[in-house]
């Protein structure tokens, strides 16, 4: 599979098989995150790997009671160890840099036969004490990871290019 095929195949998975993710596959995905580019090469992402069933259940509660978060055999919690670097364009770098690392993982997961769901609906103030995350460390996203349950994927509904692309000017 090439990266374009992975982009076309990738979708949010909200139902997972009751199967563990192999350690080698998990290491491969974490390596993909590590290799992501970042502003000023700050590499601000920090990732907590959560496999413990009870803790996944607590994360599901903190994630707006989304039960599939507990069902996934792995939840990756993406944080940012940051100096609050602001890029020349005026944007903070850490949310963008962490998003790039998350996206590397989501696309590589497709190639490995795994599914993911990027979780933004969570309460950082509930996640933080569960995982002993210092108050100075932003929690950017949660990412569920596992083997998709049969029938858990659906086709993407995306706007046509004509609605999202402008040429030369707005």
C-alpha positions as CSV (number, residue, x, y, z in Angstrom):
1,X,0.0,0.0,0.0
2,X,1.3,3.5,-0.8
3,X,0.5,6.7,1.1
4,X,-2.2,7.8,-1.3
5,X,-4.0,4.5,-0.9
6,X,-3.7,4.9,2.9
7,X,-5.2,8.4,2.7
8,X,-8.1,7.1,0.6
9,X,-8.7,4.1,2.9
10,X,-8.4,5.9,6.3
11,X,-11.6,6.5,8.2
12,X,-12.6,7.0,11.8
13,X,-13.1,3.6,13.5
14,X,-15.6,3.5,16.4
15,X,-15.8,-0.3,16.9
16,X,-12.9,-2.6,17.5
17,X,-12.3,-6.3,17.6
18,X,-11.3,-7.8,20.9
19,X,-7.7,-8.4,19.7
20,X,-4.5,-7.0,21.1
21,X,-2.3,-4.7,18.9
22,X,1.1,-6.4,18.4
23,X,4.0,-4.7,20.1
24,X,6.0,-4.5,16.9
25,X,3.1,-2.7,15.1
26,X,2.7,-0.3,18.0
27,X,6.5,0.4,18.0
28,X,6.3,1.0,14.2
29,X,3.4,3.5,14.7
30,X,5.2,5.3,17.5
31,X,8.3,5.5,15.3
32,X,6.2,7.1,12.6
33,X,5.1,9.8,15.1
34,X,8.7,10.3,16.1
35,X,9.7,11.0,12.5
36,X,7.1,13.7,11.9
37,X,8.3,17.1,11.0
38,X,7.9,20.0,13.5
39,X,8.4,23.7,13.6
40,X,12.1,24.6,14.4
41,X,12.5,20.8,14.9
42,X,11.2,21.2,18.4
43,X,9.6,17.7,18.4
44,X,7.1,18.8,21.1
45,X,4.9,15.7,21.0
46,X,4.8,13.3,24.0
47,X,2.7,10.2,23.8
48,X,1.2,8.1,26.6
49,X,0.3,4.6,25.6
50,X,-2.7,3.3,27.5
51,X,-3.5,-0.4,27.3
52,X,-4.9,-1.1,30.7
53,X,-8.6,-1.9,30.4
54,X,-9.7,-0.1,33.5
55,X,-7.8,3.1,32.5
56,X,-9.3,2.9,29.0
57,X,-12.7,2.9,30.7
58,X,-11.8,6.0,32.7
59,X,-10.6,7.7,29.5
60,X,-13.9,6.8,27.8
61,X,-15.7,8.6,30.6
62,X,-13.4,11.6,30.3
63,X,-14.0,11.5,26.5
64,X,-17.6,12.5,26.7
65,X,-18.6,8.9,27.6
66,X,-17.7,7.6,24.2
67,X,-17.8,3.8,24.9
68,X,-15.6,2.8,21.9
69,X,-12.7,4.6,23.6
70,X,-12.7,1.8,26.2
71,X,-13.3,-0.8,23.6
72,X,-10.1,0.0,21.6
73,X,-7.2,-2.1,22.9
74,X,-4.9,0.9,22.8
75,X,-5.5,4.6,23.5
76,X,-2.7,7.0,22.6
77,X,-2.7,10.3,24.5
78,X,-0.9,13.0,22.6
79,X,0.5,15.8,24.7
80,X,3.0,18.6,24.0
81,X,6.0,19.5,26.0
82,X,6.3,23.0,24.8
83,X,8.0,26.3,25.2
84,X,4.9,27.8,23.6
85,X,6.8,28.5,20.4
86,X,4.9,30.8,18.0
87,X,5.6,30.4,14.3
88,X,6.2,33.5,12.1
89,X,2.6,33.1,10.9
90,X,1.3,33.8,14.4
91,X,0.2,30.3,15.2
92,X,1.4,28.3,18.2
93,X,3.5,25.4,16.8
94,X,2.6,22.6,19.3
95,X,-1.0,21.9,18.2
96,X,0.0,21.8,14.6
97,X,3.2,19.7,15.2
98,X,1.2,17.2,17.4
99,X,-1.5,17.0,14.7
100,X,1.1,16.1,12.1
101,X,2.5,13.3,14.4
102,X,-1.1,12.0,15.0
103,X,-1.7,12.0,11.2
104,X,1.5,10.0,10.6
105,X,0.2,7.4,13.0
106,X,-3.3,7.3,11.5
107,X,-2.0,6.7,8.0
108,X,0.6,4.2,9.0
109,X,-2.1,2.3,11.0
110,X,-4.1,1.8,7.8
111,X,-1.1,0.1,6.1
112,X,-0.8,-2.2,9.1
113,X,-4.4,-3.2,9.0
114,X,-5.3,-1.1,12.1
115,X,-8.0,1.5,12.6
116,X,-7.9,4.7,14.6
117,X,-10.2,7.5,15.7
118,X,-8.9,10.9,16.5
119,X,-10.7,12.1,19.7
120,X,-11.1,15.8,20.3
121,X,-14.2,15.4,22.5
122,X,-12.6,15.0,25.9
123,X,-12.1,16.9,29.1
124,X,-8.4,17.6,29.7
125,X,-9.1,18.3,33.3
126,X,-10.4,14.8,33.7
127,X,-7.7,13.1,31.7
128,X,-4.8,14.9,33.4
129,X,-5.1,13.4,36.9
130,X,-5.8,9.9,35.5
131,X,-2.4,9.8,33.7
132,X,-0.5,12.1,36.1
133,X,0.1,14.7,33.4
134,X,1.6,17.9,34.7
135,X,-0.5,21.0,34.5
136,X,2.0,22.7,32.3
137,X,1.7,20.0,29.6
138,X,-1.1,20.5,27.1
139,X,-3.2,17.4,26.2
140,X,-3.8,17.8,22.5
141,X,-5.7,14.6,21.5
142,X,-6.6,11.1,22.2
143,X,-6.3,8.4,19.5
144,X,-8.0,5.0,19.7
145,X,-6.1,2.2,18.0
146,X,-7.0,-1.4,17.2
147,X,-8.3,-3.8,14.6
148,X,-11.6,-2.5,13.1
149,X,-14.6,-4.6,13.8
150,X,-16.3,-6.0,10.7
151,X,-18.6,-3.4,9.2
152,X,-17.2,-0.6,11.4
153,X,-16.1,1.6,8.6
154,X,-18.1,3.7,6.2
155,X,-17.4,5.7,3.1
156,X,-16.0,9.2,3.4
157,X,-18.3,12.1,2.7
158,X,-16.2,14.9,1.5
159,X,-16.8,18.2,-0.4
160,X,-15.8,18.2,-4.0
161,X,-12.5,19.8,-4.9
162,X,-14.3,22.7,-6.6
163,X,-15.7,23.8,-3.3
164,X,-12.4,23.8,-1.4
165,X,-9.7,24.8,-3.9
166,X,-9.0,28.3,-5.1
167,X,-6.5,29.1,-7.9
168,X,-4.2,32.0,-7.7
169,X,-6.4,34.0,-5.3
170,X,-9.5,33.7,-3.1
